[in-house]
Amino acid sequence: MKTSMKIYPNQRKKSTKNSKIPFYLRIIHNGKKSEARLNVSEISEEYLKK
């Protein structure tokens, strides 16, 4: 019974209006995947390069 959780910025869904990148949560439990967009402040691409 293996479970993994990953929080990551999804650069493919970057906003065209303000160039901000949303965060997503992915949980994998026994081979079953679930993914959700997190309701947190989005960041701009310049902060990811640091």
N, CA, C and O atoms as a Tripos MOL2 file, in Angstrom:
@<TRIPOS>MOLECULE
protein
  200   199    50     0     0
PROTEIN
NO_CHARGES

@<TRIPOS>ATOM
      1 N           0.8530   -1.1680    0.0000 N.3       1 MET1
      2 CA          0.0000    0.0000    0.0000 C.3       1 MET1
      3 C           0.9070    1.2420    0.0000 C.2       1 MET1
      4 O           1.3680    1.6850    1.0520 O.2       1 MET1
      5 N           1.1490    1.7840   -1.1740 N.am      2 LYS2
      6 CA          2.0300    2.9360   -1.3170 C.3       2 LYS2
      7 C           1.2070    4.1820   -1.6460 C.2       2 LYS2
      8 O           0.3010    4.1510   -2.4780 O.2       2 LYS2
      9 N           1.5460    5.2700   -0.9740 N.am      3 THR3
     10 CA          0.8780    6.5470   -1.2080 C.3       3 THR3
     11 C           1.9260    7.6220   -1.4040 C.2       3 THR3
     12 O           2.8970    7.6970   -0.6510 O.2       3 THR3
     13 N           1.7310    8.4600   -2.4200 N.am      4 SER4
     14 CA          2.6360    9.5960   -2.6170 C.3       4 SER4
     15 C           1.8140   10.8570   -2.8760 C.2       4 SER4
     16 O           0.7180   10.8120   -3.4360 O.2       4 SER4
     17 N           2.3780   11.9690   -2.4520 N.am      5 MET5
     18 CA          1.7080   13.2580   -2.6110 C.3       5 MET5
     19 C           2.7160   14.2480   -3.1760 C.2       5 MET5
     20 O           3.8640   14.2930   -2.7350 O.2       5 MET5
     21 N           2.2880   15.0380   -4.1510 N.am      6 LYS6
     22 CA          3.1790   15.9950   -4.7970 C.3       6 LYS6
     23 C           2.4400   17.3200   -4.9740 C.2       6 LYS6
     24 O           1.3080   17.3490   -5.4570 O.2       6 LYS6
     25 N           3.0860   18.4100   -4.5810 N.am      7 ILE7
     26 CA          2.5610   19.7580   -4.8130 C.3       7 ILE7
     27 C           3.5180   20.4270   -5.7840 C.2       7 ILE7
     28 O           4.7250   20.4750   -5.5440 O.2       7 ILE7
     29 N           2.9780   20.9440   -6.8850 N.am      8 TYR8
     30 CA          3.8540   21.4820   -7.9230 C.3       8 TYR8
     31 C           3.1830   22.6260   -8.6730 C.2       8 TYR8
     32 O           1.9550   22.6910   -8.7420 O.2       8 TYR8
     33 N           3.9930   23.5390   -9.2390 N.am      9 PRO9
     34 CA          3.4400   24.5800  -10.1060 C.3       9 PRO9
     35 C           3.2160   23.9910  -11.5000 C.2       9 PRO9
     36 O           4.0800   23.2850  -12.0220 O.2       9 PRO9
     37 N           2.0820   24.2730  -12.0920 N.am     10 ASN10
     38 CA          1.7700   23.7600  -13.4260 C.3      10 ASN10
     39 C           1.9900   24.8780  -14.4420 C.2      10 ASN10
     40 O           1.1030   25.6990  -14.6800 O.2      10 ASN10
     41 N           3.1690   24.8990  -15.0310 N.am     11 GLN11
     42 CA          3.5330   25.9720  -15.9500 C.3      11 GLN11
     43 C           2.7580   25.9210  -17.2600 C.2      11 GLN11
     44 O           2.6450   26.9340  -17.9500 O.2      11 GLN11
     45 N           2.2220   24.7490  -17.6120 N.am     12 ARG12
     46 CA          1.4350   24.6620  -18.8440 C.3      12 ARG12
     47 C           0.1120   25.4070  -18.7400 C.2      12 ARG12
     48 O          -0.4890   25.7390  -19.7620 O.2      12 ARG12
     49 N          -0.3550   25.6750  -17.5160 N.am     13 LYS13
     50 CA         -1.6280   26.3780  -17.3240 C.3      13 LYS13
     51 C          -1.4160   27.8180  -16.8820 C.2      13 LYS13
     52 O          -2.2480   28.3800  -16.1700 O.2      13 LYS13
     53 N          -0.3100   28.4140  -17.2980 N.am     14 LYS14
     54 CA          0.0000   29.7970  -16.9440 C.3      14 LYS14
     55 C          -1.0530   30.7360  -17.5220 C.2      14 LYS14
     56 O          -1.4800   30.5730  -18.6660 O.2      14 LYS14
     57 N          -1.4650   31.7090  -16.7340 N.am     15 SER15
     58 CA         -2.4820   32.6700  -17.1470 C.3      15 SER15
     59 C          -1.9410   33.5780  -18.2510 C.2      15 SER15
     60 O          -0.8150   34.0690  -18.1690 O.2      15 SER15
     61 N          -2.7470   33.7930  -19.2710 N.am     16 THR16
     62 CA         -2.3320   34.7020  -20.3380 C.3      16 THR16
     63 C          -2.5780   36.1530  -19.9570 C.2      16 THR16
     64 O          -1.9690   37.0580  -20.5290 O.2      16 THR16
     65 N          -3.4710   36.3840  -18.9900 N.am     17 LYS17
     66 CA         -3.7830   37.7550  -18.5750 C.3      17 LYS17
     67 C          -2.7120   38.3480  -17.6690 C.2      17 LYS17
     68 O          -2.3020   39.4930  -17.8590 O.2      17 LYS17
     69 N          -2.2550   37.5690  -16.6760 N.am     18 ASN18
     70 CA         -1.3150   38.1280  -15.7050 C.3      18 ASN18
     71 C          -0.0330   37.3090  -15.5440 C.2      18 ASN18
     72 O           0.7780   37.6060  -14.6670 O.2      18 ASN18
     73 N           0.1610   36.2940  -16.3690 N.am     19 SER19
     74 CA          1.3650   35.4430  -16.3770 C.3      19 SER19
     75 C           1.6250   34.7380  -15.0490 C.2      19 SER19
     76 O           2.7770   34.4530  -14.7220 O.2      19 SER19
     77 N           0.5850   34.4530  -14.2870 N.am     20 LYS20
     78 CA          0.7590   33.7400  -13.0240 C.3      20 LYS20
     79 C           0.5430   32.2470  -13.2340 C.2      20 LYS20
     80 O          -0.1970   31.8220  -14.1210 O.2      20 LYS20
     81 N           1.2120   31.4630  -12.3900 N.am     21 ILE21
     82 CA          1.2130   30.0130  -12.5260 C.3      21 ILE21
     83 C           0.4950   29.3860  -11.3240 C.2      21 ILE21
     84 O           0.8560   29.6710  -10.1820 O.2      21 ILE21
     85 N          -0.5180   28.5330  -11.5610 N.am     22 PRO22
     86 CA         -1.2500   27.9120  -10.4490 C.3      22 PRO22
     87 C          -0.5070   26.7000   -9.8680 C.2      22 PRO22
     88 O           0.3220   26.0880  -10.5420 O.2      22 PRO22
     89 N          -0.8130   26.3670   -8.6170 N.am     23 PHE23
     90 CA         -0.2540   25.1850   -7.9650 C.3      23 PHE23
     91 C          -1.2740   24.0610   -7.9890 C.2      23 PHE23
     92 O          -2.4770   24.2900   -7.8640 O.2      23 PHE23
     93 N          -0.7760   22.8410   -8.1510 N.am     24 TYR24
     94 CA         -1.6220   21.6570   -8.1730 C.3      24 TYR24
     95 C          -1.1490   20.6510   -7.1400 C.2      24 TYR24
     96 O           0.0190   20.6460   -6.7530 O.2      24 TYR24
     97 N          -2.0660   19.7970   -6.6940 N.am     25 LEU25
     98 CA         -1.7800   18.7160   -5.7650 C.3      25 LEU25
     99 C          -2.1200   17.4090   -6.4680 C.2      25 LEU25
    100 O          -3.2110   17.2600   -7.0190 O.2      25 LEU25
    101 N          -1.1800   16.4570   -6.4490 N.am     26 ARG26
    102 CA         -1.4320   15.1330   -7.0250 C.3      26 ARG26
    103 C          -1.2000   14.0900   -5.9390 C.2      26 ARG26
    104 O          -0.1550   14.0740   -5.2880 O.2      26 ARG26
    105 N          -2.1840   13.2250   -5.7550 N.am     27 ILE27
    106 CA         -2.0790   12.1260   -4.7970 C.3      27 ILE27
    107 C          -2.2310   10.8200   -5.5700 C.2      27 ILE27
    108 O          -3.1590   10.6510   -6.3610 O.2      27 ILE27
    109 N          -1.3000    9.9020   -5.3240 N.am     28 ILE28
    110 CA         -1.3660    8.5730   -5.9250 C.3      28 ILE28
    111 C          -1.4180    7.5650   -4.7850 C.2      28 ILE28
    112 O          -0.5210    7.5160   -3.9430 O.2      28 ILE28
    113 N          -2.4820    6.7610   -4.7660 N.am     29 HIS29
    114 CA         -2.6730    5.7550   -3.7210 C.3      29 HIS29
    115 C          -3.0310    4.4340   -4.3870 C.2      29 HIS29
    116 O          -4.0620    4.3240   -5.0510 O.2      29 HIS29
    117 N          -2.1860    3.4460   -4.2070 N.am     30 ASN30
    118 CA         -2.3860    2.1220   -4.8180 C.3      30 ASN30
    119 C          -2.6110    2.2090   -6.3250 C.2      30 ASN30
    120 O          -3.4440    1.4850   -6.8690 O.2      30 ASN30
    121 N          -1.8850    3.0770   -6.9940 N.am     31 GLY31
    122 CA         -1.9740    3.2080   -8.4440 C.3      31 GLY31
    123 C          -3.1160    4.0790   -8.9430 C.2      31 GLY31
    124 O          -3.2290    4.2990  -10.1490 O.2      31 GLY31
    125 N          -3.9590    4.5750   -8.0620 N.am     32 LYS32
    126 CA         -5.0630    5.4530   -8.4510 C.3      32 LYS32
    127 C          -4.6400    6.8970   -8.2460 C.2      32 LYS32
    128 O          -4.1250    7.2550   -7.1870 O.2      32 LYS32
    129 N          -4.8580    7.7330   -9.2680 N.am     33 LYS33
    130 CA         -4.4120    9.1220   -9.2310 C.3      33 LYS33
    131 C          -5.5780   10.0790   -9.0290 C.2      33 LYS33
    132 O          -6.6850    9.8660   -9.5230 O.2      33 LYS33
    133 N          -5.2920   11.1290   -8.2930 N.am     34 SER34
    134 CA         -6.2490   12.2130   -8.1040 C.3      34 SER34
    135 C          -5.4670   13.5180   -8.1400 C.2      34 SER34
    136 O          -4.3900   13.6180   -7.5520 O.2      34 SER34
    137 N          -6.0090   14.5140   -8.8280 N.am     35 GLU35
    138 CA         -5.3050   15.7830   -8.9620 C.3      35 GLU35
    139 C          -6.2880   16.9260   -8.7500 C.2      35 GLU35
    140 O          -7.4390   16.8550   -9.1790 O.2      35 GLU35
    141 N          -5.8170   17.9930   -8.0760 N.am     36 ALA36
    142 CA         -6.6750   19.1430   -7.8070 C.3      36 ALA36
    143 C          -5.8500   20.4180   -7.8400 C.2      36 ALA36
    144 O          -4.6670   20.4240   -7.5000 O.2      36 ALA36
    145 N          -6.4940   21.4880   -8.2550 N.am     37 ARG37
    146 CA         -5.8590   22.8010   -8.2210 C.3      37 ARG37
    147 C          -6.0070   23.3580   -6.8090 C.2      37 ARG37
    148 O          -7.0960   23.3390   -6.2360 O.2      37 ARG37
    149 N          -4.8990   23.8540   -6.2550 N.am     38 LEU38
    150 CA         -4.9260   24.3870   -4.8990 C.3      38 LEU38
    151 C          -5.4170   25.8230   -4.8980 C.2      38 LEU38
    152 O          -5.1240   26.5950   -5.8110 O.2      38 LEU38
    153 N          -6.1580   26.1660   -3.8740 N.am     39 ASN39
    154 CA         -6.6890   27.5120   -3.7300 C.3      39 ASN39
    155 C          -5.6960   28.3520   -2.9150 C.2      39 ASN39
    156 O          -5.9800   28.7590   -1.7880 O.2      39 ASN39
    157 N          -4.5400   28.5950   -3.5100 N.am     40 VAL40
    158 CA         -3.4970   29.4140   -2.8810 C.3      40 VAL40
    159 C          -3.1080   30.5110   -3.8580 C.2      40 VAL40
    160 O          -3.4850   30.4770   -5.0300 O.2      40 VAL40
    161 N          -2.3690   31.4610   -3.3770 N.am     41 SER41
    162 CA         -1.9280   32.5540   -4.2450 C.3      41 SER41
    163 C          -1.0510   32.0140   -5.3640 C.2      41 SER41
    164 O          -0.1290   31.2330   -5.1280 O.2      41 SER41
    165 N          -1.3440   32.4300   -6.5530 N.am     42 GLU42
    166 CA         -0.5290   32.0350   -7.6880 C.3      42 GLU42
    167 C           0.7250   32.8930   -7.7140 C.2      42 GLU42
    168 O           0.7320   34.0120   -7.2010 O.2      42 GLU42
    169 N           1.7800   32.3680   -8.3090 N.am     43 ILE43
    170 CA          3.0200   33.1250   -8.3900 C.3      43 ILE43
    171 C           3.3680   33.3830   -9.8440 C.2      43 ILE43
    172 O           2.8880   32.6920  -10.7420 O.2      43 ILE43
    173 N           4.2040   34.3830  -10.0670 N.am     44 SER44
    174 CA          4.6420   34.6520  -11.4270 C.3      44 SER44
    175 C           5.8840   33.8180  -11.7280 C.2      44 SER44
    176 O           6.5420   33.3260  -10.8110 O.2      44 SER44
    177 N           6.2000   33.6620  -12.9960 N.am     45 GLU45
    178 CA          7.2870   32.7920  -13.4330 C.3      45 GLU45
    179 C           8.6500   33.2520  -12.9230 C.2      45 GLU45
    180 O           9.5440   32.4250  -12.7450 O.2      45 GLU45
    181 N           8.8270   34.5340  -12.6880 N.am     46 GLU46
    182 CA         10.1250   35.0420  -12.2390 C.3      46 GLU46
    183 C          10.5290   34.4670  -10.8810 C.2      46 GLU46
    184 O          11.7230   34.3200  -10.6180 O.2      46 GLU46
    185 N           9.5710   34.1400  -10.0110 N.am     47 TYR47
    186 CA          9.8880   33.5790   -8.6990 C.3      47 TYR47
    187 C          10.3010   32.1120   -8.7760 C.2      47 TYR47
    188 O          10.9940   31.6260   -7.8820 O.2      47 TYR47
    189 N           9.8930   31.4010   -9.8170 N.am     48 LEU48
    190 CA         10.2610   29.9970   -9.9570 C.3      48 LEU48
    191 C          11.7160   29.8280  -10.3600 C.2      48 LEU48
    192 O          12.3000   28.7700  -10.1250 O.2      48 LEU48
    193 N          12.3020   30.8330  -10.9520 N.am     49 LYS49
    194 CA         13.6780   30.7370  -11.4330 C.3      49 LYS49
    195 C          14.6990   30.9030  -10.3180 C.2      49 LYS49
    196 O          15.8730   30.5850  -10.5090 O.2      49 LYS49
    197 N          14.2780   31.3930   -9.1600 N.am     50 LYS50
    198 CA         15.2120   31.6240   -8.0450 C.3      50 LYS50
    199 C          15.5990   30.3460   -7.3540 C.2      50 LYS50
    200 O          16.3750   30.3710   -6.3990 O.2      50 LYS50
@<TRIPOS>BOND
     1     1     2 1
     2     2     3 1
     3     3     4 2
     4     3     5 am
     5     5     6 1
     6     6     7 1
     7     7     8 2
     8     7     9 am
     9     9    10 1
    10    10    11 1
    11    11    12 2
    12    11    13 am
    13    13    14 1
    14    14    15 1
    15    15    16 2
    16    15    17 am
    17    17    18 1
    18    18    19 1
    19    19    20 2
    20    19    21 am
    21    21    22 1
    22    22    23 1
    23    23    24 2
    24    23    25 am
    25    25    26 1
    26    26    27 1
    27    27    28 2
    28    27    29 am
    29    29    30 1
    30    30    31 1
    31    31    32 2
    32    31    33 am
    33    33    34 1
    34    34    35 1
    35    35    36 2
    36    35    37 am
    37    37    38 1
    38    38    39 1
    39    39    40 2
    40    39    41 am
    41    41    42 1
    42    42    43 1
    43    43    44 2
    44    43    45 am
    45    45    46 1
    46    46    47 1
    47    47    48 2
    48    47    49 am
    49    49    50 1
    50    50    51 1
    51    51    52 2
    52    51    53 am
    53    53    54 1
    54    54    55 1
    55    55    56 2
    56    55    57 am
    57    57    58 1
    58    58    59 1
    59    59    60 2
    60    59    61 am
    61    61    62 1
    62    62    63 1
    63    63    64 2
    64    63    65 am
    65    65    66 1
    66    66    67 1
    67    67    68 2
    68    67    69 am
    69    69    70 1
    70    70    71 1
    71    71    72 2
    72    71    73 am
    73    73    74 1
    74    74    75 1
    75    75    76 2
    76    75    77 am
    77    77    78 1
    78    78    79 1
    79    79    80 2
    80    79    81 am
    81    81    82 1
    82    82    83 1
    83    83    84 2
    84    83    85 am
    85    85    86 1
    86    86    87 1
    87    87    88 2
    88    87    89 am
    89    89    90 1
    90    90    91 1
    91    91    92 2
    92    91    93 am
    93    93    94 1
    94    94    95 1
    95    95    96 2
    96    95    97 am
    97    97    98 1
    98    98    99 1
    99    99   100 2
   100    99   101 am
   101   101   102 1
   102   102   103 1
   103   103   104 2
   104   103   105 am
   105   105   106 1
   106   106   107 1
   107   107   108 2
   108   107   109 am
   109   109   110 1
   110   110   111 1
   111   111   112 2
   112   111   113 am
   113   113   114 1
   114   114   115 1
   115   115   116 2
   116   115   117 am
   117   117   118 1
   118   118   119 1
   119   119   120 2
   120   119   121 am
   121   121   122 1
   122   122   123 1
   123   123   124 2
   124   123   125 am
   125   125   126 1
   126   126   127 1
   127   127   128 2
   128   127   129 am
   129   129   130 1
   130   130   131 1
   131   131   132 2
   132   131   133 am
   133   133   134 1
   134   134   135 1
   135   135   136 2
   136   135   137 am
   137   137   138 1
   138   138   139 1
   139   139   140 2
   140   139   141 am
   141   141   142 1
   142   142   143 1
   143   143   144 2
   144   143   145 am
   145   145   146 1
   146   146   147 1
   147   147   148 2
   148   147   149 am
   149   149   150 1
   150   150   151 1
   151   151   152 2
   152   151   153 am
   153   153   154 1
   154   154   155 1
   155   155   156 2
   156   155   157 am
   157   157   158 1
   158   158   159 1
   159   159   160 2
   160   159   161 am
   161   161   162 1
   162   162   163 1
   163   163   164 2
   164   163   165 am
   165   165   166 1
   166   166   167 1
   167   167   168 2
   168   167   169 am
   169   169   170 1
   170   170   171 1
   171   171   172 2
   172   171   173 am
   173   173   174 1
   174   174   175 1
   175   175   176 2
   176   175   177 am
   177   177   178 1
   178   178   179 1
   179   179   180 2
   180   179   181 am
   181   181   182 1
   182   182   183 1
   183   183   184 2
   184   183   185 am
   185   185   186 1
   186   186   187 1
   187   187   188 2
   188   187   189 am
   189   189   190 1
   190   190   191 1
   191   191   192 2
   192   191   193 am
   193   193   194 1
   194   194   195 1
   195   195   196 2
   196   195   197 am
   197   197   198 1
   198   198   199 1
   199   199   200 2
@<TRIPOS>SUBSTRUCTURE
     1 MET1         2 RESIDUE 1 A MET
     2 LYS2         6 RESIDUE 1 A LYS
     3 THR3        10 RESIDUE 1 A THR
     4 SER4        14 RESIDUE 1 A SER
     5 MET5        18 RESIDUE 1 A MET
     6 LYS6        22 RESIDUE 1 A LYS
     7 ILE7        26 RESIDUE 1 A ILE
     8 TYR8        30 RESIDUE 1 A TYR
     9 PRO9        34 RESIDUE 1 A PRO
    10 ASN10       38 RESIDUE 1 A ASN
    11 GLN11       42 RESIDUE 1 A GLN
    12 ARG12       46 RESIDUE 1 A ARG
    13 LYS13       50 RESIDUE 1 A LYS
    14 LYS14       54 RESIDUE 1 A LYS
    15 SER15       58 RESIDUE 1 A SER
    16 THR16       62 RESIDUE 1 A THR
    17 LYS17       66 RESIDUE 1 A LYS
    18 ASN18       70 RESIDUE 1 A ASN
    19 SER19       74 RESIDUE 1 A SER
    20 LYS20       78 RESIDUE 1 A LYS
    21 ILE21       82 RESIDUE 1 A ILE
    22 PRO22       86 RESIDUE 1 A PRO
    23 PHE23       90 RESIDUE 1 A PHE
    24 TYR24       94 RESIDUE 1 A TYR
    25 LEU25       98 RESIDUE 1 A LEU
    26 ARG26      102 RESIDUE 1 A ARG
    27 ILE27      106 RESIDUE 1 A ILE
    28 ILE28      110 RESIDUE 1 A ILE
    29 HIS29      114 RESIDUE 1 A HIS
    30 ASN30      118 RESIDUE 1 A ASN
    31 GLY31      122 RESIDUE 1 A GLY
    32 LYS32      126 RESIDUE 1 A LYS
    33 LYS33      130 RESIDUE 1 A LYS
    34 SER34      134 RESIDUE 1 A SER
    35 GLU35      138 RESIDUE 1 A GLU
    36 ALA36      142 RESIDUE 1 A ALA
    37 ARG37      146 RESIDUE 1 A ARG
    38 LEU38      150 RESIDUE 1 A LEU
    39 ASN39      154 RESIDUE 1 A ASN
    40 VAL40      158 RESIDUE 1 A VAL
    41 SER41      162 RESIDUE 1 A SER
    42 GLU42      166 RESIDUE 1 A GLU
    43 ILE43      170 RESIDUE 1 A ILE
    44 SER44      174 RESIDUE 1 A SER
    45 GLU45      178 RESIDUE 1 A GLU
    46 GLU46      182 RESIDUE 1 A GLU
    47 TYR47      186 RESIDUE 1 A TYR
    48 LEU48      190 RESIDUE 1 A LEU
    49 LYS49      194 RESIDUE 1 A LYS
    50 LYS50      198 RESIDUE 1 A LYS
